[in-house]
Amino acid sequence: MRIRKRGRPRQPRRVEVEPNVTYFKPRGVPMVDLEVAELTVEELEALRLVDLEGLEQDQAAIRMGVSRRALWTELDSARRKVAGALVKGSAIAIRGGNYVTAARRFECSSCGRAWDEPFGTGRPRACPGCGSRQVAKQKAGRRCGEVEDKGR
């Protein structure tokens, strides 16, 4: 009999940059011979903020919209997976998770163009396409990663 943990549901993490490349593999090793380490998009975001951008963990936690402890958990998991893949010669797949994109979506009612603006940049004064001031924020937040979420 499996005992289910009780606790708060996991909040989606805020991700500023979704990866363009989602798979890495060692050169010269056929795909069928590889083990795969799977990183979630939010684990990659924690790595990006702390190890690439050089943010302190408390700053990175604020940017992802989570507690310092939650960020540390994501970061520790990501570092272990990446280090294990490098040492063992495994592939790394980046997919799934529970996250929202950290951008606000705006739309121009004059030309119909839609674009994203990162949080903290303020409201755009005009459409970048046509220069119109008829700009409105789209209401629905964009949730990502839930479809790919496999048993997490």
Wavefront OBJ file of the C-alpha trace (Angstrom):
o trace
v 0.000 0.000 0.000
v 1.433 3.345 -1.055
v 1.096 6.231 1.359
v 0.448 9.571 -0.291
v 2.248 12.606 1.007
v 0.051 15.387 2.192
v 1.064 18.946 1.845
v 0.678 21.975 -0.254
v 0.339 21.464 -3.987
v 3.447 22.413 -5.914
v 3.204 25.955 -7.263
v 4.256 26.543 -10.869
v 7.664 28.138 -11.198
v 8.139 31.298 -13.242
v 10.490 30.718 -16.200
v 11.920 33.637 -18.164
v 13.664 31.686 -20.921
v 12.245 28.525 -22.476
v 15.026 26.429 -24.031
v 15.403 26.299 -27.809
v 17.583 23.194 -27.585
v 16.098 20.431 -25.478
v 18.405 17.473 -26.016
v 22.151 16.956 -25.622
v 24.058 13.755 -26.248
v 27.669 12.637 -26.211
v 29.302 12.720 -29.619
v 29.894 9.397 -31.306
v 27.548 7.365 -29.126
v 24.436 5.921 -30.816
v 21.130 7.042 -29.285
v 20.101 3.460 -28.508
v 23.156 3.030 -26.255
v 22.520 6.127 -24.146
v 20.933 6.585 -20.767
v 19.002 9.837 -20.529
v 18.984 12.285 -17.622
v 15.765 14.342 -17.691
v 15.815 17.939 -16.511
v 12.606 19.893 -16.120
v 12.396 23.362 -17.613
v 12.316 24.902 -14.133
v 15.476 23.010 -13.096
v 17.204 24.452 -16.154
v 15.929 27.928 -15.233
v 17.393 27.605 -11.725
v 20.758 26.603 -13.261
v 20.587 29.492 -15.711
v 19.835 32.115 -13.087
v 22.383 31.002 -10.484
v 25.217 29.426 -12.465
v 25.036 31.364 -15.740
v 23.721 34.788 -14.692
v 25.529 34.628 -11.344
v 22.546 35.622 -9.213
v 22.448 34.877 -5.504
v 19.928 32.186 -4.644
v 17.570 34.630 -2.931
v 17.542 36.848 -6.040
v 16.954 33.846 -8.303
v 14.129 32.631 -6.050
v 12.388 35.990 -6.359
v 12.697 35.899 -10.155
v 11.202 32.384 -10.252
v 8.461 33.274 -7.762
v 9.413 30.583 -5.227
v 10.974 30.334 -1.786
v 14.753 30.084 -1.386
v 14.289 26.491 -0.235
v 12.278 25.594 -3.347
v 14.918 27.184 -5.572
v 17.679 25.321 -3.742
v 15.817 22.030 -4.275
v 15.472 22.701 -8.032
v 19.105 23.801 -8.314
v 20.472 20.837 -6.357
v 18.455 18.395 -8.454
v 19.575 20.003 -11.717
v 23.252 20.069 -10.719
v 23.172 16.407 -9.701
v 21.511 15.376 -12.961
v 23.913 17.368 -15.137
v 26.996 16.224 -13.215
v 25.819 12.607 -13.362
v 25.187 12.827 -17.099
v 28.629 14.329 -17.743
v 30.444 11.752 -15.620
v 28.482 8.752 -16.950
v 28.310 9.958 -20.554
v 24.506 10.118 -20.568
v 22.307 12.276 -22.737
v 20.382 15.190 -21.204
v 16.748 15.813 -22.149
v 14.988 19.005 -21.059
v 11.216 18.694 -20.920
v 8.113 18.929 -18.837
v 7.613 20.351 -15.413
v 5.136 22.746 -13.904
v 5.905 26.322 -14.887
v 4.510 29.527 -16.301
v 6.332 31.816 -18.681
v 7.576 34.915 -16.938
v 6.308 37.389 -19.450
v 3.243 39.469 -19.955
v 1.510 39.235 -23.316
v 0.339 42.429 -24.996
v -1.702 42.955 -28.146
v -2.176 45.946 -30.417
v -5.805 46.577 -31.346
v -4.722 48.611 -34.395
v -2.540 46.069 -36.214
v -3.277 42.867 -34.230
v 0.369 42.199 -33.348
v 0.991 40.295 -30.103
v 4.276 40.269 -28.200
v 5.738 39.423 -24.803
v 7.266 41.839 -22.328
v 9.229 40.541 -19.318
v 8.024 41.312 -15.799
v 9.485 44.461 -14.324
v 9.762 46.399 -17.597
v 6.581 48.413 -17.208
v 3.694 48.781 -19.595
v 4.687 49.349 -23.237
v 3.863 52.847 -24.441
v 3.269 51.846 -28.045
v 3.105 48.847 -30.377
v 6.595 47.908 -31.625
v 5.089 47.113 -35.037
v 2.933 50.112 -35.931
v 3.606 52.600 -33.114
v -0.046 52.744 -32.076
v -0.882 53.477 -28.439
v -3.885 51.100 -28.595
v -2.084 48.407 -26.583
v -3.791 46.087 -24.111
v -2.557 43.280 -21.902
v -4.044 39.892 -22.770
v -5.964 38.519 -19.810
v -5.242 34.799 -19.772
v -1.930 33.764 -18.243
v 0.035 31.279 -20.270
v 0.693 28.067 -18.391
v 3.304 25.820 -19.852
v 4.763 22.395 -19.226
v 1.671 20.759 -17.815
v 0.896 18.718 -20.925
v 4.386 17.218 -20.963
v 4.318 16.604 -17.206
v 4.709 12.835 -16.812
v 4.084 11.740 -13.260
v 5.777 14.701 -11.571
l 1 2 3 4 5 6 7 8 9 10 11 12 13 14 15 16 17 18 19 20 21 22 23 24 25 26 27 28 29 30 31 32 33 34 35 36 37 38 39 40 41 42 43 44 45 46 47 48 49 50 51 52 53 54 55 56 57 58 59 60 61 62 63 64 65 66 67 68 69 70 71 72 73 74 75 76 77 78 79 80 81 82 83 84 85 86 87 88 89 90 91 92 93 94 95 96 97 98 99 100 101 102 103 104 105 106 107 108 109 110 111 112 113 114 115 116 117 118 119 120 121 122 123 124 125 126 127 128 129 130 131 132 133 134 135 136 137 138 139 140 141 142 143 144 145 146 147 148 149 150 151 152
